Amino acid sequence: MIALQILKMIGIILVVIIGVLLLLILIILLAPIHYKAEGSYEDTDNKYEIGAKVNWLLHIVRVSFDMDKDKQDIVAKVLFFKVYPRPEKVSDTLGERKAPEEGRISKIKYQISSLYVKIKRVVYMLNDERDQAAVKELLLRVKKLLWHIRPRKLDIDLKLGMDDPATTGEAVGIIYSFYPVYTKHLHLTPDFDNKVIEAGFDLKGHIQLIFVLIAALRIYFDKNIRRLYRQIQKLKE
């Protein structure tokens, strides 16, 4: 009886552990990674500013990025601990020595010969139906992934003025010819009196790792893509 009770307790503990692990996996895969960014540009002194923030798992993981004309700063934190940037290490690598002239010439000849062989392989790959199918599948997966990670909110403000009113009118006409593509996102203000370019944007979106995982698995298990990957690896040799 005691042995059965011990085995029962061990079984319950294992089920709880497995359940907790599955719950954590589901949270990791389904919890959205939120991102937002904003920026501005002014042609006076080529002034620009960009700021972006990414957070995941209720702000447990946070990344911030700021950049302007004079500096660039990236900070990553988990809870209250900074994980990036880390202290810089002093590099002790020595400078490269120049090879003798004869060696450089023979190396160039080898590279030319190797490039010719690679070009022949690429031409063969482009004419192979399996490689064409692999490229088609890759483009499909990338397209679907890009659609998923696209910004759900995007606002662009643009103030535009050229050298003269006629040129400004032509530029505005070109922009408006594509206007149905970004009707909801672009706010254009033409300036027919001054030469000016001022722009600003604000975007928000999210990514769920489950969609990234599905795309990765479909790519990995596609035999044509795996074949294409092996051929690309041979090109690098």
C-alpha positions, 0 to 999 in steps of 0.5 A, a space after each residue: 500500500 505504501 509503495 502504491 501511494 508513493 507511486 501515486 504521489 510521484 505520478 501526480 507530481 510528474 503530471 503537475 510538472 508536465 502540465 506546468 511545462 505545457 502551460 509555460 510553452 503555450 504562454 511563450 508561443 501565444 503571448 504577443 510580443 508588442 512593438 511600437 516605434 516613432 520617429 521624425 525627420 527635418 531636412 534642416 541640418 539633416 535632423 532625425 530621431 527614432 525611438 522604438 520599444 519592444 515588450 514581452 510577457 507583461 513587460 518582463 522582457 523589454 528592449 528600447 532603442 533610441 537613435 538620432 544624428 549624434 548617438 545610438 542606444 540599445 538597452 535590453 532588460 529582463 525584470 529589473 536586470 540589464 542584459 544588454 549592453 554588457 561590459 566591453 572586452 578589450 580585444 587582443 587580436 593582432 593586425 593581419 599580415 599582408 601576404 606576398 604578391 605571388 600569393 595574392 595573385 594565386 589567391 585571386 586566380 583561385 577565387 575567379 575559378 571558384 566563382 565560375 564554378 559557383 555561377 554554373 551551379 546557380 544557373 543549374 539551380 535556377 533551371 531545376 523544378 525542385 529548386 523553383 518549388 523551394 523558392 516559391 514555398 519560401 516566398 509564400 512563407 515569408 509573405 505570410 510571416 510578414 503579413 502577421 508581423 505587419 504594424 496594426 497601426 501606422 500613421 505617417 505625416 509628411 510635409 513636402 515643398 520643392 524648389 518651385 510650386 510646379 515641382 511640388 505639384 508634380 511630386 504631390 501628384 506622383 505620391 497621390 497616384 499611389 494613394 489608394 495603397 496607403 490611404 489610411 496611413 499617410 497624411 500629406 501637407 504640400 508646401 508651395 511656398 517653401 522648400 521643406 521636407 518634414 516627416 514623422 511616423 508612429 506605428 504599433 504591432 505585435 508578433 506571436 511566436 506560434 506563427 514564427 514556429 509554424 513557418 519555421 517547421 514548414 520550411 524545415 520539413 519541406 524536402 525541396 527547401 532542405 535540398 536547396 539549403 544543402 546546395 547553397 552550403 556547397 556553394 559556400 565551400 
